[in-house]
Each structure stands twice: as C-alpha cells, then as structure tokens.
Amino acid sequence: MRAAVVGADGGFAVEGLPPGSYYVAAVAGIPSGGADAWRDPSFLESLVAASLGVSVGESGRADVVLTLAVPR
C-alpha cells in the first residue's frame, strides 16, 4: 500500500511497486485518527467501488488519470 500527494501540476508518483495489479483511488482527505488512518481496512474497502484497476508491468510504470469525486 502506498499513498501519494498530488503536486501543483496535478501529477503524482508512487515509487517502489513491484509488477502486479493494484487499485488506485483519489480522495480529498484521509480519515481522522493519525497519519496511518488511511490504512484502516474499512476505509480502504470503502474506496474499492470508486477505484481504478491498474496493472504495473515489468517497466515499473503505469499512467493513470484520476477524477476526484466530490459529493454534491
């Protein structure tokens, strides 16, 4: 599991992932409860429906475009 902060240009990078399949999600904020609160299984499970499946190949790179869903 990794987290990344989006830069001013809207880009982000996650380093050190081995080849494989991953879920990627954009969130406006993490739950309260400390720096590792985003690792809570119930919080992560809540992201699955809105996440994007991504495959990282042997090159170690995958490009994705994410949209932050903002409730109305």
CHARMM internal coordinates of N, CA and C (Angstrom, degrees):
IC EDIT
DIST 1 N 1 CA 1.4491
DIST 1 CA 1 C 1.5229
ANGL 1 N 1 CA 1 C 107.87
DIST 1 C 2 N 1.3104
ANGL 1 CA 1 C 2 N 114.77
DIHE 1 N 1 CA 1 C 2 N 140.10
DIST 2 N 2 CA 1.4532
ANGL 1 C 2 N 2 CA 120.54
DIHE 1 CA 1 C 2 N 2 CA 178.64
DIST 2 CA 2 C 1.5262
ANGL 2 N 2 CA 2 C 108.51
DIHE 1 C 2 N 2 CA 2 C -141.21
DIST 2 C 3 N 1.3069
ANGL 2 CA 2 C 3 N 115.09
DIHE 2 N 2 CA 2 C 3 N 154.88
DIST 3 N 3 CA 1.4643
ANGL 2 C 3 N 3 CA 121.64
DIHE 2 CA 2 C 3 N 3 CA 173.00
DIST 3 CA 3 C 1.5214
ANGL 3 N 3 CA 3 C 107.26
DIHE 2 C 3 N 3 CA 3 C -127.49
DIST 3 C 4 N 1.3095
ANGL 3 CA 3 C 4 N 116.36
DIHE 3 N 3 CA 3 C 4 N 149.33
DIST 4 N 4 CA 1.4615
ANGL 3 C 4 N 4 CA 121.62
DIHE 3 CA 3 C 4 N 4 CA 177.95
DIST 4 CA 4 C 1.5163
ANGL 4 N 4 CA 4 C 108.53
DIHE 3 C 4 N 4 CA 4 C -140.18
DIST 4 C 5 N 1.3079
ANGL 4 CA 4 C 5 N 115.33
DIHE 4 N 4 CA 4 C 5 N 148.15
DIST 5 N 5 CA 1.4595
ANGL 4 C 5 N 5 CA 121.67
DIHE 4 CA 4 C 5 N 5 CA 176.64
DIST 5 CA 5 C 1.5222
ANGL 5 N 5 CA 5 C 107.77
DIHE 4 C 5 N 5 CA 5 C -101.51
DIST 5 C 6 N 1.3187
ANGL 5 CA 5 C 6 N 116.41
DIHE 5 N 5 CA 5 C 6 N 135.93
DIST 6 N 6 CA 1.4606
ANGL 5 C 6 N 6 CA 121.89
DIHE 5 CA 5 C 6 N 6 CA -179.54
DIST 6 CA 6 C 1.5217
ANGL 6 N 6 CA 6 C 109.66
DIHE 5 C 6 N 6 CA 6 C -75.13
DIST 6 C 7 N 1.3258
ANGL 6 CA 6 C 7 N 116.03
DIHE 6 N 6 CA 6 C 7 N 136.29
DIST 7 N 7 CA 1.4458
ANGL 6 C 7 N 7 CA 121.73
DIHE 6 CA 6 C 7 N 7 CA 178.37
DIST 7 CA 7 C 1.5230
ANGL 7 N 7 CA 7 C 111.82
DIHE 6 C 7 N 7 CA 7 C -81.38
DIST 7 C 8 N 1.3166
ANGL 7 CA 7 C 8 N 116.45
DIHE 7 N 7 CA 7 C 8 N 176.73
DIST 8 N 8 CA 1.4626
ANGL 7 C 8 N 8 CA 122.36
DIHE 7 CA 7 C 8 N 8 CA -179.32
DIST 8 CA 8 C 1.5250
ANGL 8 N 8 CA 8 C 111.93
DIHE 7 C 8 N 8 CA 8 C -59.97
DIST 8 C 9 N 1.3242
ANGL 8 CA 8 C 9 N 117.02
DIHE 8 N 8 CA 8 C 9 N -27.94
DIST 9 N 9 CA 1.4652
ANGL 8 C 9 N 9 CA 121.16
DIHE 8 CA 8 C 9 N 9 CA 179.96
DIST 9 CA 9 C 1.5272
ANGL 9 N 9 CA 9 C 112.70
DIHE 8 C 9 N 9 CA 9 C -85.97
DIST 9 C 10 N 1.3264
ANGL 9 CA 9 C 10 N 117.56
DIHE 9 N 9 CA 9 C 10 N -0.40
DIST 10 N 10 CA 1.4538
ANGL 9 C 10 N 10 CA 122.22
DIHE 9 CA 9 C 10 N 10 CA 179.90
DIST 10 CA 10 C 1.5126
ANGL 10 N 10 CA 10 C 113.92
DIHE 9 C 10 N 10 CA 10 C 87.21
DIST 10 C 11 N 1.3225
ANGL 10 CA 10 C 11 N 117.27
DIHE 10 N 10 CA 10 C 11 N 0.41
DIST 11 N 11 CA 1.4552
ANGL 10 C 11 N 11 CA 120.58
DIHE 10 CA 10 C 11 N 11 CA -179.24
DIST 11 CA 11 C 1.5133
ANGL 11 N 11 CA 11 C 112.46
DIHE 10 C 11 N 11 CA 11 C -93.54
DIST 11 C 12 N 1.3202
ANGL 11 CA 11 C 12 N 114.95
DIHE 11 N 11 CA 11 C 12 N 160.91
DIST 12 N 12 CA 1.4528
ANGL 11 C 12 N 12 CA 120.71
DIHE 11 CA 11 C 12 N 12 CA 175.99
DIST 12 CA 12 C 1.5226
ANGL 12 N 12 CA 12 C 108.27
DIHE 11 C 12 N 12 CA 12 C -151.37
DIST 12 C 13 N 1.3040
ANGL 12 CA 12 C 13 N 116.19
DIHE 12 N 12 CA 12 C 13 N 160.23
DIST 13 N 13 CA 1.4621
ANGL 12 C 13 N 13 CA 121.44
DIHE 12 CA 12 C 13 N 13 CA 177.18
DIST 13 CA 13 C 1.5197
ANGL 13 N 13 CA 13 C 108.43
DIHE 12 C 13 N 13 CA 13 C -139.56
DIST 13 C 14 N 1.3121
ANGL 13 CA 13 C 14 N 114.91
DIHE 13 N 13 CA 13 C 14 N 142.95
DIST 14 N 14 CA 1.4535
ANGL 13 C 14 N 14 CA 122.07
DIHE 13 CA 13 C 14 N 14 CA 175.14
DIST 14 CA 14 C 1.5235
ANGL 14 N 14 CA 14 C 105.59
DIHE 13 C 14 N 14 CA 14 C -121.78
DIST 14 C 15 N 1.3066
ANGL 14 CA 14 C 15 N 116.11
DIHE 14 N 14 CA 14 C 15 N 120.83
DIST 15 N 15 CA 1.4564
ANGL 14 C 15 N 15 CA 121.43
DIHE 14 CA 14 C 15 N 15 CA -175.51
DIST 15 CA 15 C 1.5317
ANGL 15 N 15 CA 15 C 111.38
DIHE 14 C 15 N 15 CA 15 C -100.75
DIST 15 C 16 N 1.3321
ANGL 15 CA 15 C 16 N 115.82
DIHE 15 N 15 CA 15 C 16 N 153.38
DIST 16 N 16 CA 1.4518
ANGL 15 C 16 N 16 CA 121.34
DIHE 15 CA 15 C 16 N 16 CA 169.17
DIST 16 CA 16 C 1.5135
ANGL 16 N 16 CA 16 C 117.11
DIHE 15 C 16 N 16 CA 16 C 81.55
DIST 16 C 17 N 1.3204
ANGL 16 CA 16 C 17 N 118.61
DIHE 16 N 16 CA 16 C 17 N 17.68
DIST 17 N 17 CA 1.4567
ANGL 16 C 17 N 17 CA 120.10
DIHE 16 CA 16 C 17 N 17 CA 177.63
DIST 17 CA 17 C 1.5248
ANGL 17 N 17 CA 17 C 109.99
DIHE 16 C 17 N 17 CA 17 C -87.23
DIST 17 C 18 N 1.3119
ANGL 17 CA 17 C 18 N 118.48
DIHE 17 N 17 CA 17 C 18 N 130.38
DIST 18 N 18 CA 1.4610
ANGL 17 C 18 N 18 CA 119.81
DIHE 17 CA 17 C 18 N 18 CA 174.68
DIST 18 CA 18 C 1.5292
ANGL 18 N 18 CA 18 C 109.95
DIHE 17 C 18 N 18 CA 18 C -73.82
DIST 18 C 19 N 1.3349
ANGL 18 CA 18 C 19 N 117.75
DIHE 18 N 18 CA 18 C 19 N 160.96
DIST 19 N 19 CA 1.4639
ANGL 18 C 19 N 19 CA 119.61
DIHE 18 CA 18 C 19 N 19 CA 176.45
DIST 19 CA 19 C 1.5314
ANGL 19 N 19 CA 19 C 110.43
DIHE 18 C 19 N 19 CA 19 C -54.24
DIST 19 C 20 N 1.3269
ANGL 19 CA 19 C 20 N 115.33
DIHE 19 N 19 CA 19 C 20 N 141.56
DIST 20 N 20 CA 1.4554
ANGL 19 C 20 N 20 CA 120.25
DIHE 19 CA 19 C 20 N 20 CA -179.96
DIST 20 CA 20 C 1.5136
ANGL 20 N 20 CA 20 C 111.46
DIHE 19 C 20 N 20 CA 20 C 160.27
DIST 20 C 21 N 1.3123
ANGL 20 CA 20 C 21 N 116.53
DIHE 20 N 20 CA 20 C 21 N -173.23
DIST 21 N 21 CA 1.4676
ANGL 20 C 21 N 21 CA 123.21
DIHE 20 CA 20 C 21 N 21 CA 179.35
DIST 21 CA 21 C 1.5205
ANGL 21 N 21 CA 21 C 109.17
DIHE 20 C 21 N 21 CA 21 C -104.62
DIST 21 C 22 N 1.3349
ANGL 21 CA 21 C 22 N 114.93
DIHE 21 N 21 CA 21 C 22 N 139.09
DIST 22 N 22 CA 1.4634
ANGL 21 C 22 N 22 CA 121.45
DIHE 21 CA 21 C 22 N 22 CA -175.48
DIST 22 CA 22 C 1.5185
ANGL 22 N 22 CA 22 C 110.19
DIHE 21 C 22 N 22 CA 22 C -139.82
DIST 22 C 23 N 1.3157
ANGL 22 CA 22 C 23 N 115.28
DIHE 22 N 22 CA 22 C 23 N 158.91
DIST 23 N 23 CA 1.4554
ANGL 22 C 23 N 23 CA 122.37
DIHE 22 CA 22 C 23 N 23 CA 168.34
DIST 23 CA 23 C 1.5233
ANGL 23 N 23 CA 23 C 107.34
DIHE 22 C 23 N 23 CA 23 C -100.67
DIST 23 C 24 N 1.3460
ANGL 23 CA 23 C 24 N 115.97
DIHE 23 N 23 CA 23 C 24 N 139.63
DIST 24 N 24 CA 1.4595
ANGL 23 C 24 N 24 CA 121.83
DIHE 23 CA 23 C 24 N 24 CA 177.78
DIST 24 CA 24 C 1.5238
ANGL 24 N 24 CA 24 C 107.54
DIHE 23 C 24 N 24 CA 24 C -127.26
DIST 24 C 25 N 1.3300
ANGL 24 CA 24 C 25 N 116.79
DIHE 24 N 24 CA 24 C 25 N 133.19
DIST 25 N 25 CA 1.4638
ANGL 24 C 25 N 25 CA 120.92
DIHE 24 CA 24 C 25 N 25 CA 179.22
DIST 25 CA 25 C 1.5164
ANGL 25 N 25 CA 25 C 109.78
DIHE 24 C 25 N 25 CA 25 C -141.78
DIST 25 C 26 N 1.3171
ANGL 25 CA 25 C 26 N 116.44
DIHE 25 N 25 CA 25 C 26 N 146.39
DIST 26 N 26 CA 1.4612
ANGL 25 C 26 N 26 CA 122.77
DIHE 25 CA 25 C 26 N 26 CA 175.17
DIST 26 CA 26 C 1.5236
ANGL 26 N 26 CA 26 C 107.89
DIHE 25 C 26 N 26 CA 26 C -104.52
DIST 26 C 27 N 1.3202
ANGL 26 CA 26 C 27 N 116.32
DIHE 26 N 26 CA 26 C 27 N 129.96
DIST 27 N 27 CA 1.4650
ANGL 26 C 27 N 27 CA 121.05
DIHE 26 CA 26 C 27 N 27 CA 178.17
DIST 27 CA 27 C 1.5182
ANGL 27 N 27 CA 27 C 109.33
DIHE 26 C 27 N 27 CA 27 C -128.79
DIST 27 C 28 N 1.3167
ANGL 27 CA 27 C 28 N 115.63
DIHE 27 N 27 CA 27 C 28 N 149.12
DIST 28 N 28 CA 1.4594
ANGL 27 C 28 N 28 CA 120.98
DIHE 27 CA 27 C 28 N 28 CA 179.79
DIST 28 CA 28 C 1.5192
ANGL 28 N 28 CA 28 C 112.16
DIHE 27 C 28 N 28 CA 28 C -74.43
DIST 28 C 29 N 1.3121
ANGL 28 CA 28 C 29 N 116.70
DIHE 28 N 28 CA 28 C 29 N -25.93
DIST 29 N 29 CA 1.4587
ANGL 28 C 29 N 29 CA 120.81
DIHE 28 CA 28 C 29 N 29 CA -179.67
DIST 29 CA 29 C 1.5119
ANGL 29 N 29 CA 29 C 110.45
DIHE 28 C 29 N 29 CA 29 C -166.58
DIST 29 C 30 N 1.3111
ANGL 29 CA 29 C 30 N 114.69
DIHE 29 N 29 CA 29 C 30 N 162.91
DIST 30 N 30 CA 1.4580
ANGL 29 C 30 N 30 CA 119.56
DIHE 29 CA 29 C 30 N 30 CA 178.23
DIST 30 CA 30 C 1.5210
ANGL 30 N 30 CA 30 C 109.09
DIHE 29 C 30 N 30 CA 30 C -97.66
DIST 30 C 31 N 1.3182
ANGL 30 CA 30 C 31 N 117.37
DIHE 30 N 30 CA 30 C 31 N 159.47
DIST 31 N 31 CA 1.4630
ANGL 30 C 31 N 31 CA 119.17
DIHE 30 CA 30 C 31 N 31 CA 179.93
DIST 31 CA 31 C 1.5311
ANGL 31 N 31 CA 31 C 111.09
DIHE 30 C 31 N 31 CA 31 C -65.88
DIST 31 C 32 N 1.3098
ANGL 31 CA 31 C 32 N 115.51
DIHE 31 N 31 CA 31 C 32 N 154.61
DIST 32 N 32 CA 1.4621
ANGL 31 C 32 N 32 CA 119.09
DIHE 31 CA 31 C 32 N 32 CA 176.07
DIST 32 CA 32 C 1.5182
ANGL 32 N 32 CA 32 C 108.95
DIHE 31 C 32 N 32 CA 32 C -69.02
DIST 32 C 33 N 1.2940
ANGL 32 CA 32 C 33 N 116.41
DIHE 32 N 32 CA 32 C 33 N 159.52
DIST 33 N 33 CA 1.4583
ANGL 32 C 33 N 33 CA 119.21
DIHE 32 CA 32 C 33 N 33 CA 179.20
DIST 33 CA 33 C 1.5124
ANGL 33 N 33 CA 33 C 113.15
DIHE 32 C 33 N 33 CA 33 C 124.12
DIST 33 C 34 N 1.3100
ANGL 33 CA 33 C 34 N 117.41
DIHE 33 N 33 CA 33 C 34 N 14.16
DIST 34 N 34 CA 1.4536
ANGL 33 C 34 N 34 CA 119.75
DIHE 33 CA 33 C 34 N 34 CA 177.01
DIST 34 CA 34 C 1.5119
ANGL 34 N 34 CA 34 C 113.54
DIHE 33 C 34 N 34 CA 34 C 109.17
DIST 34 C 35 N 1.3191
ANGL 34 CA 34 C 35 N 114.99
DIHE 34 N 34 CA 34 C 35 N 171.45
DIST 35 N 35 CA 1.4608
ANGL 34 C 35 N 35 CA 121.80
DIHE 34 CA 34 C 35 N 35 CA -175.17
DIST 35 CA 35 C 1.5225
ANGL 35 N 35 CA 35 C 113.37
DIHE 34 C 35 N 35 CA 35 C -62.60
DIST 35 C 36 N 1.3229
ANGL 35 CA 35 C 36 N 118.63
DIHE 35 N 35 CA 35 C 36 N -27.73
DIST 36 N 36 CA 1.4576
ANGL 35 C 36 N 36 CA 121.32
DIHE 35 CA 35 C 36 N 36 CA -179.13
DIST 36 CA 36 C 1.5239
ANGL 36 N 36 CA 36 C 113.67
DIHE 35 C 36 N 36 CA 36 C -98.79
DIST 36 C 37 N 1.3303
ANGL 36 CA 36 C 37 N 117.64
DIHE 36 N 36 CA 36 C 37 N 11.06
DIST 37 N 37 CA 1.4666
ANGL 36 C 37 N 37 CA 120.75
DIHE 36 CA 36 C 37 N 37 CA -177.60
DIST 37 CA 37 C 1.5284
ANGL 37 N 37 CA 37 C 112.04
DIHE 36 C 37 N 37 CA 37 C -61.53
DIST 37 C 38 N 1.3266
ANGL 37 CA 37 C 38 N 117.85
DIHE 37 N 37 CA 37 C 38 N -26.68
DIST 38 N 38 CA 1.4626
ANGL 37 C 38 N 38 CA 120.64
DIHE 37 CA 37 C 38 N 38 CA 179.81
DIST 38 CA 38 C 1.5307
ANGL 38 N 38 CA 38 C 111.56
DIHE 37 C 38 N 38 CA 38 C -67.26
DIST 38 C 39 N 1.3203
ANGL 38 CA 38 C 39 N 118.41
DIHE 38 N 38 CA 38 C 39 N -15.50
DIST 39 N 39 CA 1.4590
ANGL 38 C 39 N 39 CA 121.68
DIHE 38 CA 38 C 39 N 39 CA 179.82
DIST 39 CA 39 C 1.5322
ANGL 39 N 39 CA 39 C 112.90
DIHE 38 C 39 N 39 CA 39 C -84.38
DIST 39 C 40 N 1.3199
ANGL 39 CA 39 C 40 N 117.55
DIHE 39 N 39 CA 39 C 40 N -3.38
DIST 40 N 40 CA 1.4592
ANGL 39 C 40 N 40 CA 121.43
DIHE 39 CA 39 C 40 N 40 CA -179.53
DIST 40 CA 40 C 1.5332
ANGL 40 N 40 CA 40 C 109.33
DIHE 39 C 40 N 40 CA 40 C -60.41
DIST 40 C 41 N 1.3367
ANGL 40 CA 40 C 41 N 117.79
DIHE 40 N 40 CA 40 C 41 N 127.13
DIST 41 N 41 CA 1.4678
ANGL 40 C 41 N 41 CA 120.69
DIHE 40 CA 40 C 41 N 41 CA -177.27
DIST 41 CA 41 C 1.5313
ANGL 41 N 41 CA 41 C 114.25
DIHE 40 C 41 N 41 CA 41 C -54.50
DIST 41 C 42 N 1.3169
ANGL 41 CA 41 C 42 N 118.57
DIHE 41 N 41 CA 41 C 42 N -37.50
DIST 42 N 42 CA 1.4692
ANGL 41 C 42 N 42 CA 119.47
DIHE 41 CA 41 C 42 N 42 CA -179.28
DIST 42 CA 42 C 1.5247
ANGL 42 N 42 CA 42 C 110.96
DIHE 41 C 42 N 42 CA 42 C -69.63
DIST 42 C 43 N 1.3293
ANGL 42 CA 42 C 43 N 118.15
DIHE 42 N 42 CA 42 C 43 N -35.91
DIST 43 N 43 CA 1.4641
ANGL 42 C 43 N 43 CA 120.81
DIHE 42 CA 42 C 43 N 43 CA 176.28
DIST 43 CA 43 C 1.5277
ANGL 43 N 43 CA 43 C 109.83
DIHE 42 C 43 N 43 CA 43 C -66.04
DIST 43 C 44 N 1.3216
ANGL 43 CA 43 C 44 N 117.37
DIHE 43 N 43 CA 43 C 44 N -46.27
DIST 44 N 44 CA 1.4631
ANGL 43 C 44 N 44 CA 120.76
DIHE 43 CA 43 C 44 N 44 CA 179.91
DIST 44 CA 44 C 1.5226
ANGL 44 N 44 CA 44 C 111.31
DIHE 43 C 44 N 44 CA 44 C -62.42
DIST 44 C 45 N 1.3150
ANGL 44 CA 44 C 45 N 117.22
DIHE 44 N 44 CA 44 C 45 N -40.94
DIST 45 N 45 CA 1.4672
ANGL 44 C 45 N 45 CA 120.83
DIHE 44 CA 44 C 45 N 45 CA 178.35
DIST 45 CA 45 C 1.5236
ANGL 45 N 45 CA 45 C 111.04
DIHE 44 C 45 N 45 CA 45 C -61.41
DIST 45 C 46 N 1.3255
ANGL 45 CA 45 C 46 N 117.06
DIHE 45 N 45 CA 45 C 46 N -35.22
DIST 46 N 46 CA 1.4677
ANGL 45 C 46 N 46 CA 120.53
DIHE 45 CA 45 C 46 N 46 CA 179.71
DIST 46 CA 46 C 1.5265
ANGL 46 N 46 CA 46 C 112.34
DIHE 45 C 46 N 46 CA 46 C -67.28
DIST 46 C 47 N 1.3188
ANGL 46 CA 46 C 47 N 118.11
DIHE 46 N 46 CA 46 C 47 N -18.02
DIST 47 N 47 CA 1.4639
ANGL 46 C 47 N 47 CA 122.15
DIHE 46 CA 46 C 47 N 47 CA -178.78
DIST 47 CA 47 C 1.5203
ANGL 47 N 47 CA 47 C 113.56
DIHE 46 C 47 N 47 CA 47 C -89.35
DIST 47 C 48 N 1.3190
ANGL 47 CA 47 C 48 N 117.86
DIHE 47 N 47 CA 47 C 48 N -16.82
DIST 48 N 48 CA 1.4606
ANGL 47 C 48 N 48 CA 120.91
DIHE 47 CA 47 C 48 N 48 CA -171.87
DIST 48 CA 48 C 1.5264
ANGL 48 N 48 CA 48 C 112.32
DIHE 47 C 48 N 48 CA 48 C -58.50
DIST 48 C 49 N 1.3080
ANGL 48 CA 48 C 49 N 119.11
DIHE 48 N 48 CA 48 C 49 N -45.40
DIST 49 N 49 CA 1.4660
ANGL 48 C 49 N 49 CA 121.68
DIHE 48 CA 48 C 49 N 49 CA -176.98
DIST 49 CA 49 C 1.5287
ANGL 49 N 49 CA 49 C 112.09
DIHE 48 C 49 N 49 CA 49 C -61.83
DIST 49 C 50 N 1.3148
ANGL 49 CA 49 C 50 N 117.93
DIHE 49 N 49 CA 49 C 50 N -31.79
DIST 50 N 50 CA 1.4652
ANGL 49 C 50 N 50 CA 121.46
DIHE 49 CA 49 C 50 N 50 CA -178.19
DIST 50 CA 50 C 1.5291
ANGL 50 N 50 CA 50 C 112.45
DIHE 49 C 50 N 50 CA 50 C -98.47
DIST 50 C 51 N 1.3208
ANGL 50 CA 50 C 51 N 117.45
DIHE 50 N 50 CA 50 C 51 N 6.28
DIST 51 N 51 CA 1.4567
ANGL 50 C 51 N 51 CA 119.66
DIHE 50 CA 50 C 51 N 51 CA -176.16
DIST 51 CA 51 C 1.5268
ANGL 51 N 51 CA 51 C 111.88
DIHE 50 C 51 N 51 CA 51 C -90.20
DIST 51 C 52 N 1.3133
ANGL 51 CA 51 C 52 N 113.87
DIHE 51 N 51 CA 51 C 52 N 166.30
DIST 52 N 52 CA 1.4538
ANGL 51 C 52 N 52 CA 122.29
DIHE 51 CA 51 C 52 N 52 CA 178.58
DIST 52 CA 52 C 1.5206
ANGL 52 N 52 CA 52 C 108.21
DIHE 51 C 52 N 52 CA 52 C -111.66
DIST 52 C 53 N 1.3122
ANGL 52 CA 52 C 53 N 117.54
DIHE 52 N 52 CA 52 C 53 N 130.73
DIST 53 N 53 CA 1.4593
ANGL 52 C 53 N 53 CA 121.12
DIHE 52 CA 52 C 53 N 53 CA 175.99
DIST 53 CA 53 C 1.5170
ANGL 53 N 53 CA 53 C 109.94
DIHE 52 C 53 N 53 CA 53 C -79.06
DIST 53 C 54 N 1.3140
ANGL 53 CA 53 C 54 N 117.34
DIHE 53 N 53 CA 53 C 54 N 132.13
DIST 54 N 54 CA 1.4607
ANGL 53 C 54 N 54 CA 122.62
DIHE 53 CA 53 C 54 N 54 CA -177.26
DIST 54 CA 54 C 1.5188
ANGL 54 N 54 CA 54 C 109.21
DIHE 53 C 54 N 54 CA 54 C -133.27
DIST 54 C 55 N 1.3215
ANGL 54 CA 54 C 55 N 116.05
DIHE 54 N 54 CA 54 C 55 N 138.99
DIST 55 N 55 CA 1.4565
ANGL 54 C 55 N 55 CA 120.97
DIHE 54 CA 54 C 55 N 55 CA 174.65
DIST 55 CA 55 C 1.5204
ANGL 55 N 55 CA 55 C 108.91
DIHE 54 C 55 N 55 CA 55 C -109.43
DIST 55 C 56 N 1.3134
ANGL 55 CA 55 C 56 N 116.32
DIHE 55 N 55 CA 55 C 56 N 126.45
DIST 56 N 56 CA 1.4571
ANGL 55 C 56 N 56 CA 122.27
DIHE 55 CA 55 C 56 N 56 CA 175.60
DIST 56 CA 56 C 1.5212
ANGL 56 N 56 CA 56 C 106.48
DIHE 55 C 56 N 56 CA 56 C -99.39
DIST 56 C 57 N 1.3310
ANGL 56 CA 56 C 57 N 116.44
DIHE 56 N 56 CA 56 C 57 N 121.97
DIST 57 N 57 CA 1.4552
ANGL 56 C 57 N 57 CA 121.20
DIHE 56 CA 56 C 57 N 57 CA -178.19
DIST 57 CA 57 C 1.5141
ANGL 57 N 57 CA 57 C 112.00
DIHE 56 C 57 N 57 CA 57 C -90.18
DIST 57 C 58 N 1.3079
ANGL 57 CA 57 C 58 N 115.02
DIHE 57 N 57 CA 57 C 58 N -169.87
DIST 58 N 58 CA 1.4665
ANGL 57 C 58 N 58 CA 121.49
DIHE 57 CA 57 C 58 N 58 CA -179.63
DIST 58 CA 58 C 1.5219
ANGL 58 N 58 CA 58 C 112.48
DIHE 57 C 58 N 58 CA 58 C -61.03
DIST 58 C 59 N 1.3371
ANGL 58 CA 58 C 59 N 117.54
DIHE 58 N 58 CA 58 C 59 N -25.21
DIST 59 N 59 CA 1.4704
ANGL 58 C 59 N 59 CA 120.54
DIHE 58 CA 58 C 59 N 59 CA 178.49
DIST 59 CA 59 C 1.5251
ANGL 59 N 59 CA 59 C 111.37
DIHE 58 C 59 N 59 CA 59 C -68.26
DIST 59 C 60 N 1.3399
ANGL 59 CA 59 C 60 N 116.17
DIHE 59 N 59 CA 59 C 60 N -17.41
DIST 60 N 60 CA 1.4597
ANGL 59 C 60 N 60 CA 120.60
DIHE 59 CA 59 C 60 N 60 CA -178.74
DIST 60 CA 60 C 1.5118
ANGL 60 N 60 CA 60 C 113.29
DIHE 59 C 60 N 60 CA 60 C 77.75
DIST 60 C 61 N 1.3436
ANGL 60 CA 60 C 61 N 117.00
DIHE 60 N 60 CA 60 C 61 N 15.18
DIST 61 N 61 CA 1.4565
ANGL 60 C 61 N 61 CA 119.98
DIHE 60 CA 60 C 61 N 61 CA -175.86
DIST 61 CA 61 C 1.5256
ANGL 61 N 61 CA 61 C 111.06
DIHE 60 C 61 N 61 CA 61 C -131.34
DIST 61 C 62 N 1.3119
ANGL 61 CA 61 C 62 N 115.11
DIHE 61 N 61 CA 61 C 62 N 141.23
DIST 62 N 62 CA 1.4638
ANGL 61 C 62 N 62 CA 122.44
DIHE 61 CA 61 C 62 N 62 CA 172.06
DIST 62 CA 62 C 1.5167
ANGL 62 N 62 CA 62 C 107.24
DIHE 61 C 62 N 62 CA 62 C -146.48
DIST 62 C 63 N 1.3080
ANGL 62 CA 62 C 63 N 117.61
DIHE 62 N 62 CA 62 C 63 N 130.71
DIST 63 N 63 CA 1.4591
ANGL 62 C 63 N 63 CA 121.92
DIHE 62 CA 62 C 63 N 63 CA 178.05
DIST 63 CA 63 C 1.5152
ANGL 63 N 63 CA 63 C 109.26
DIHE 62 C 63 N 63 CA 63 C -99.21
DIST 63 C 64 N 1.3213
ANGL 63 CA 63 C 64 N 116.48
DIHE 63 N 63 CA 63 C 64 N 132.22
DIST 64 N 64 CA 1.4605
ANGL 63 C 64 N 64 CA 121.48
DIHE 63 CA 63 C 64 N 64 CA 178.82
DIST 64 CA 64 C 1.5181
ANGL 64 N 64 CA 64 C 109.53
DIHE 63 C 64 N 64 CA 64 C -134.47
DIST 64 C 65 N 1.3262
ANGL 64 CA 64 C 65 N 115.42
DIHE 64 N 64 CA 64 C 65 N 153.07
DIST 65 N 65 CA 1.4601
ANGL 64 C 65 N 65 CA 122.48
DIHE 64 CA 64 C 65 N 65 CA 172.31
DIST 65 CA 65 C 1.5194
ANGL 65 N 65 CA 65 C 106.05
DIHE 64 C 65 N 65 CA 65 C -119.68
DIST 65 C 66 N 1.3156
ANGL 65 CA 65 C 66 N 115.75
DIHE 65 N 65 CA 65 C 66 N 119.73
DIST 66 N 66 CA 1.4638
ANGL 65 C 66 N 66 CA 121.27
DIHE 65 CA 65 C 66 N 66 CA -178.31
DIST 66 CA 66 C 1.5121
ANGL 66 N 66 CA 66 C 110.16
DIHE 65 C 66 N 66 CA 66 C -110.92
DIST 66 C 67 N 1.3239
ANGL 66 CA 66 C 67 N 115.15
DIHE 66 N 66 CA 66 C 67 N 148.02
DIST 67 N 67 CA 1.4691
ANGL 66 C 67 N 67 CA 121.60
DIHE 66 CA 66 C 67 N 67 CA 174.60
DIST 67 CA 67 C 1.5197
ANGL 67 N 67 CA 67 C 107.01
DIHE 66 C 67 N 67 CA 67 C -119.23
DIST 67 C 68 N 1.3128
ANGL 67 CA 67 C 68 N 115.14
DIHE 67 N 67 CA 67 C 68 N 129.45
DIST 68 N 68 CA 1.4537
ANGL 67 C 68 N 68 CA 120.80
DIHE 67 CA 67 C 68 N 68 CA 177.93
DIST 68 CA 68 C 1.5220
ANGL 68 N 68 CA 68 C 108.06
DIHE 67 C 68 N 68 CA 68 C -80.20
DIST 68 C 69 N 1.3203
ANGL 68 CA 68 C 69 N 116.24
DIHE 68 N 68 CA 68 C 69 N 118.42
DIST 69 N 69 CA 1.4554
ANGL 68 C 69 N 69 CA 120.79
DIHE 68 CA 68 C 69 N 69 CA 178.13
DIST 69 CA 69 C 1.5275
ANGL 69 N 69 CA 69 C 108.54
DIHE 68 C 69 N 69 CA 69 C -82.27
DIST 69 C 70 N 1.3111
ANGL 69 CA 69 C 70 N 115.59
DIHE 69 N 69 CA 69 C 70 N 121.97
DIST 70 N 70 CA 1.4595
ANGL 69 C 70 N 70 CA 120.95
DIHE 69 CA 69 C 70 N 70 CA -179.39
DIST 70 CA 70 C 1.5264
ANGL 70 N 70 CA 70 C 107.88
DIHE 69 C 70 N 70 CA 70 C -113.53
DIST 70 C 71 N 1.3351
ANGL 70 CA 70 C 71 N 117.50
DIHE 70 N 70 CA 70 C 71 N 119.25
DIST 71 N 71 CA 1.4644
ANGL 70 C 71 N 71 CA 119.35
DIHE 70 CA 70 C 71 N 71 CA 178.86
DIST 71 CA 71 C 1.5209
ANGL 71 N 71 CA 71 C 111.59
DIHE 70 C 71 N 71 CA 71 C -63.41
DIST 71 C 72 N 1.3093
ANGL 71 CA 71 C 72 N 115.91
DIHE 71 N 71 CA 71 C 72 N 146.30
DIST 72 N 72 CA 1.4888
ANGL 71 C 72 N 72 CA 119.91
DIHE 71 CA 71 C 72 N 72 CA 179.52
DIST 72 CA 72 C 1.4916
ANGL 72 N 72 CA 72 C 110.84
DIHE 71 C 72 N 72 CA 72 C -90.40
END
COOR INIT
IC SEED 1 N 1 CA 1 C
IC BUILD
